[in-house]
Structures are given as structure tokens and as C-alpha cells.
């Protein structure tokens, strides 16, 4: 029997955030918590089946925290606390990168100053979530997907005091994203042309729910064994207007900022870091240039298939499926 999934919406770092919880929703500080850091788009509903699989195999609490602004909150919430979402998102993306806007409300102002929707802000957002919502002393198994793997390494670098037992990196994108085949296509789209997509995305969000649902099913019709849990969050994402805009903004920053692999942090945590299912891992010399980007449409299918492997290889004596890196001297 599948464990019930608890769905919560909170403000974290001044931005709307969705949290999914399977298993215990209240931690004592002596627990082991599996925490999933998603890819981009960072909607946690994509990971529902994956989380249920982990919990059913291990019996431990499994949580997932969305990226800031990558959710469709209830009508009572804005994307930014105390600020109308669309006007804030548009003004913050159209300003020069070093110019800070000052929307009304302290939470909205803080979110703007930290650029919570950007890559650096999303890393701080995850650390803020841990500090505010996970009791001190909780042992963490951090499970990252795609850009979530980069965020995990950054979290471990910025806060070495985190009690991380393992960091599992699924389809990691942690270096040279813009140089990958898919990155060469997506970089101009996300960095220079994304503004042209805002109007079509806004118009798409105005479609009736039934029409949107049929479009989403059509988009995914060519994917075999699609996890049904993907369909509804995809409709919510497109219908929100804000989530795809925030995903494009984050994607543009990924292409500009994810450059060199952080060998220092990996070296310091070689006993904790486990990588799995990268299409371009070279066991002799870390990562080699390749197509590191897992598309939104294929990721949930792949995650569902890899779900049973994660806990098996975390058990003592079953580490062979997660190679560690042989790194150059740092």
C-alpha cells in the first residue's frame, strides 16, 4: 500500500515553496531524513512516485522541497510574500543584474535583494529551509537531480556543519552545462531569447484547464511508461504563468554560472558523494564533456526506474552501483 503523501505550501526566503513529505512529517532531531533537491523545473510533484518508492523500501521519512517560485501555490498565496507575483517577477528579470529593486514589504524586498529565483538564491533557499524546518542534529541523505546535484555540492561547501550522511547525485549537471550539445541549443534560448517567450507563456496560462490538460497529454504522448504523477503538476506549472518564467530565468543562470566542477568539495566529501546514471561519467577522470541535461519530460520516467536502486546501493556492502570520482590533485 502506498504511503500517503503530505503536501504543504510555505514561504521560505520570502518565496512560495512547496514541500512534499512521505513518512513522518515531524522530526525529532535524531532521525535520518532523505531530502530531494529537484532539477529544473523544480516542481516536487514530479518526484511523488520516486519518493513513495524510497519510503516503501527504507521506511524512513522522505521529503522534497521545491525551488523558490517553482510551484503553483493556492490562491491565498503569492509567489513572493507580500507582493503580487507577476509584476515582481517581470520587474526583477528585466532589471540589470546588479540593480536591486525595492518592492513593498520586507519579505519581498529581501527576496529581491537575494535574487531568490536565481541559482545562488536557490542554494541559499535550500539552506534556509534546512535551518528553519529541519531540527538540528537530523542526519541527512541529500538526493539531487540534475541542477539539484550542483546545489547539493554548493550547500555542502557553504555549510560544512551540515550533518550529511550521503549525497546521491542523479543525472548530475555540475560542470560546463553550456558546452554540452543540449546546452549549446538552450543557452541562447534561456539567456538572450527568453523574454520573447513570456507573452506566449502568459497566453498559455489563460487556457481553460481541460484544454491545458489535453495539450500536456499530447506533449507526453510519445514517452512510453510515463509516470501518471507527471501530468497534473505539468498542467499546474503551465497554468501558473510564474513557474515556467522562473524556470527559464534559473536555466539562463545555470548556463552562465555552472562552469568548472567543484573538485575541492567533492574531494573533501568523497566518502559521502555517490553519483548514478550520468550519461557522461568517466570513472578514470570524472566527467567528460557530454549532454548532461535531462529533459523535464524524460526525467520522471528515468527517476521512477532508478528509485529502487538508490536505497539498495546505500546499504552497507552495496556501494558498487555508485562510483566515486578519481580526481586530479587539488
KEDOVO-919034 format. One record per residue (C-alpha): residue number from 1; x, y, z. Coordinates in steps of 0.5 Angstrom, whole numbers. Last residue first. Layout:
<nodes>
seq;X;Y;Z
NUM;X;Y;Z
...
</nodes>
This chain:
<nodes>
seq;X;Y;Z
330;87;40;-12
329;90;34;-14
328;87;31;-20
327;80;27;-18
326;78;20;-18
325;71;20;-17
324;66;15;-13
323;62;10;-17
322;55;9;-14
321;53;2;-16
320;59;-1;-13
319;56;1;-6
318;52;-5;-4
317;56;-7;2
316;53;-3;7
315;46;0;5
314;46;6;0
313;46;2;-6
312;40;-2;-5
311;37;5;-2
310;38;8;-9
309;37;3;-14
308;29;2;-13
307;28;9;-15
306;32;9;-21
305;26;7;-26
304;22;12;-23
303;27;17;-24
302;28;15;-31
301;21;16;-32
300;21;23;-28
299;27;26;-32
298;24;24;-39
297;19;30;-40
296;23;35;-36
295;29;34;-40
294;36;31;-37
293;42;35;-39
292;49;33;-38
291;50;32;-46
290;57;31;-46
289;64;34;-44
288;68;29;-39
287;66;28;-32
286;71;25;-27
285;78;22;-30
284;78;15;-29
283;71;14;-28
282;69;18;-34
281;61;20;-33
280;58;22;-39
279;51;19;-39
278;50;20;-31
277;46;15;-28
276;49;15;-21
275;54;19;-17
274;55;18;-10
273;58;23;-5
272;59;22;2
271;66;18;3
270;69;23;-3
269;67;29;2
268;73;33;2
267;75;31;-5
266;68;33;-8
265;68;40;-5
264;75;41;-8
263;73;38;-14
262;68;44;-15
261;67;42;-23
260;68;48;-27
259;63;52;-31
258;56;52;-28
257;55;60;-28
256;53;62;-35
255;49;56;-37
254;46;55;-30
253;44;63;-30
252;40;62;-36
251;36;56;-33
250;34;60;-27
249;31;65;-31
248;27;60;-35
247;25;56;-29
246;22;63;-26
245;18;64;-33
244;16;57;-33
243;13;58;-25
242;10;65;-26
241;5;63;-31
240;1;59;-26
239;-2;55;-32
238;4;52;-35
237;6;49;-28
236;-1;47;-26
235;-1;43;-32
234;5;40;-31
233;4;38;-24
232;-2;34;-26
231;1;30;-32
230;8;28;-28
229;4;23;-23
228;2;19;-29
227;9;16;-29
226;10;16;-37
225;12;8;-39
224;13;10;-46
223;14;18;-48
222;11;20;-55
221;4;22;-52
220;8;27;-47
219;7;33;-51
218;0;31;-53
217;-2;29;-45
216;0;37;-44
215;-4;40;-49
214;-10;36;-47
213;-9;38;-40
212;-9;45;-42
211;-15;45;-46
210;-19;42;-40
209;-16;47;-35
208;-18;53;-39
207;-13;57;-43
206;-10;63;-39
205;-3;60;-38
204;-2;59;-45
203;-3;67;-46
202;2;68;-41
201;7;63;-43
200;6;66;-50
199;8;73;-48
198;14;71;-44
197;17;67;-49
196;21;73;-52
195;24;75;-46
194;27;68;-46
193;31;70;-52
192;38;72;-50
191;40;68;-44
190;35;62;-44
189;34;61;-52
188;42;63;-53
187;44;58;-48
186;39;52;-50
185;42;50;-56
184;49;50;-54
183;47;47;-47
182;44;41;-51
181;50;39;-54
180;54;40;-48
179;58;47;-47
178;53;51;-44
177;53;46;-38
176;60;46;-37
175;60;43;-30
174;55;40;-24
173;50;37;-28
172;48;31;-25
171;44;25;-27
170;42;23;-20
169;47;25;-15
168;47;22;-8
167;50;26;-2
166;51;21;4
165;51;22;11
164;50;30;11
163;50;33;18
162;51;40;16
161;57;43;19
160;61;44;12
159;56;50;11
158;58;53;4
157;61;48;1
156;56;42;3
155;50;47;0
154;54;48;-6
153;55;41;-7
152;48;40;-6
151;46;46;-11
150;50;43;-16
149;46;36;-15
148;40;40;-16
147;42;42;-23
146;40;35;-25
145;37;31;-19
144;40;31;-12
143;39;27;-6
142;41;29;0
141;41;24;6
140;41;28;12
139;42;26;19
138;38;31;24
137;42;34;29
136;39;41;29
135;31;40;27
134;29;41;20
133;24;47;18
132;28;53;19
131;36;51;18
130;34;46;13
129;29;51;9
128;35;57;10
127;40;52;7
126;35;51;1
125;34;58;0
124;41;60;0
123;42;55;-6
122;36;58;-10
121;39;65;-9
120;46;63;-12
119;42;60;-18
118;37;66;-19
117;30;66;-16
116;32;68;-9
115;35;74;-12
114;38;76;-5
113;36;83;-6
112;29;82;-9
111;27;76;-4
110;29;81;2
109;25;87;-1
108;19;82;-2
107;20;80;5
106;20;87;8
105;14;89;4
104;14;94;-2
103;18;92;-8
102;25;95;-7
101;29;93;-14
100;36;92;-14
99;41;93;-20
98;47;89;-21
97;43;84;-26
96;40;90;-30
95;33;90;-29
94;28;86;-33
93;28;80;-29
92;26;83;-23
91;21;87;-26
90;18;81;-29
89;18;77;-23
88;15;83;-18
87;9;84;-23
86;8;77;-24
85;8;75;-17
84;4;81;-13
83;8;82;-7
82;7;81;1
81;11;74;0
80;13;73;-7
79;10;67;-11
78;3;70;-8
77;-1;66;-3
76;-9;65;-2
75;-10;63;-9
74;-6;56;-7
73;1;56;-9
72;3;53;-16
71;10;52;-15
70;17;53;-18
69;18;60;-14
68;23;58;-10
67;26;51;-12
66;21;46;-9
65;23;42;-3
64;22;34;-2
63;22;30;4
62;23;23;5
61;22;20;12
60;25;13;13
59;22;6;12
58;27;4;7
57;24;1;1
56;17;4;2
55;20;11;3
54;24;10;-3
53;19;8;-7
52;14;13;-5
51;19;19;-6
50;20;17;-13
49;13;16;-14
48;12;24;-12
47;18;26;-15
46;15;31;-21
45;10;33;-15
44;17;37;-13
43;17;42;-18
42;24;45;-19
41;23;46;-27
40;29;45;-27
39;32;39;-22
38;30;38;-15
37;33;37;-9
36;30;31;-5
35;31;30;2
34;32;23;6
33;32;25;13
32;35;20;18
31;32;22;25
30;35;24;32
29;33;31;31
28;26;29;33
27;23;30;26
26;15;32;25
25;13;30;18
24;14;23;19
23;13;18;12
22;13;22;6
21;13;29;5
20;12;34;0
19;14;41;1
18;12;47;-4
17;15;54;-3
16;13;61;-4
15;18;66;-4
14;21;70;2
13;27;66;4
12;22;61;5
11;14;62;5
10;10;55;6
9;6;51;2
8;5;44;4
7;3;37;1
6;3;30;5
5;4;24;1
4;0;18;4
3;4;12;4
2;3;7;-2
1;0;0;0
</nodes>
